[in-house]
Amino acid sequence: QVQLVESGGGLVQAGGSLRLSCAASRSIVSGDVMGWYRQAPGKQRELVATRASDGSTNYADSVKGRFTISRDNAKNTVYLQMNSLKPEDTAVYYCTFRTGWLNNVYWGQGTQVTVSS
């Protein structure tokens, strides 16, 4: 079992920045992947960005060049730096942890990001 604690959401004007944090209850080992998904009202949950244990990253086309996912191994924490925010980025953002062993997926409780125009 992996617990995830998210923080950093809030209200920001378009063009502004926010940084989300997600602390995991255990360290990231080979094969693990941490990432962020989001769900806007009335829409399906979608991938935002992931970062694997080997450092490889993956981004949704809609956030490439604006969002950056990074990790602090010492703190078992993954970050999502969000710049040039747009109203369409408004959503609940969820942290995920997928284990390399057994491919179990754990979700955080979600944090609201609201971008005003």
N, C-alpha and C positions, 0 to 999 in steps of 0.2 A: 504494500500500500504506500502511495506517495501523496502527501498533502502539499497543496499549493496555496500560497497566500499572495494575492495580488494587491497592488496599490498604484496610485498615481493618476487615476482618472479625474475628470472634472470638466468644467466649462471653459471654453477658450474661443476667441474670435477667429474667424477665417484668416489664414495666413500665419497663425500662431503655432506654438509648439507645446508638446507634452511628452513626458517620459513615463512609461509604464514599467513597473517592476513585478517580478514574480519569483518568490523564494520557494524552493523545493525543500522537502524534508529529508532528502538524501542527496548525495553527490551524483553527478552525471558520470556514467561510465560508458565504455565502448558500446556503441550501438544505440544509445539513448538519443532521443530527439526531443527538444523543447521548442515550443512555438506559441503563436498567438492566432486565434480565430476571432471573428466578430460576427455579431448578428444585429442587424438593423430592424426596426419595427416592420412587421409584415414581410420580412425577407428571410431566406434561408441563411443558416450559419455558413460563413465562408472563410477560407484560409487567408491569413494576412502574411505571415512570415514564419519560417522555421529555421532552427539552427541545430545541426547534428553534432554529435560528440567529436567528430573529426574537423569541425569548424565550417563545414559546408553550409550554405544558406540557400533559402528559396523564398521568393517574394511573389505576391500577387501582382499582376501587371498594373493594377490600379494604384499601387503604393510604391512601385519601383522609383528610386531616385528621391523619394521623400521620407521613407521610413527606413530605419536601420535596426536590425536585431543584433544584440551582443550578449556576452555572457561573462560572468565573474565566477570562475570555478571555486575560488576560495569561499565564496558566499552561497554557492549553489543557487545562484540567481541569474535569471535572464531578463534582459531589458528590451523595451521597444521604444526607440527614439522616434517620435513622430514630428516632422517638420512640414511647413507649408500646408497646414491642415485645411480641409475643405468641408463644407456642410455635409457632403455625402459620406464623410468619414464618421459621422455620428452613428454610434452603435454601442452595444455592450461588448466589451473585449474580454475574451476568455484565454487564460493561459492553459497550455496543455503539456503533458509529459508522457511521451511514449517510450516504454522500456524496450531495449534491444532484445532482452530475454523475455519470451512469451508474448511480446507485442501488446502488452496491456497499455491502455490509454487512461490517463487521469486528467480531470478538469478542475480548474479553479472556479471560484464562485462568481467571477465576472466583475468587471468594473466599467462604469458608465463613462463614455466619452461623448461630449456634446460640443459641436462646433457651430457657432452662430454666424450668420451671414452679415 
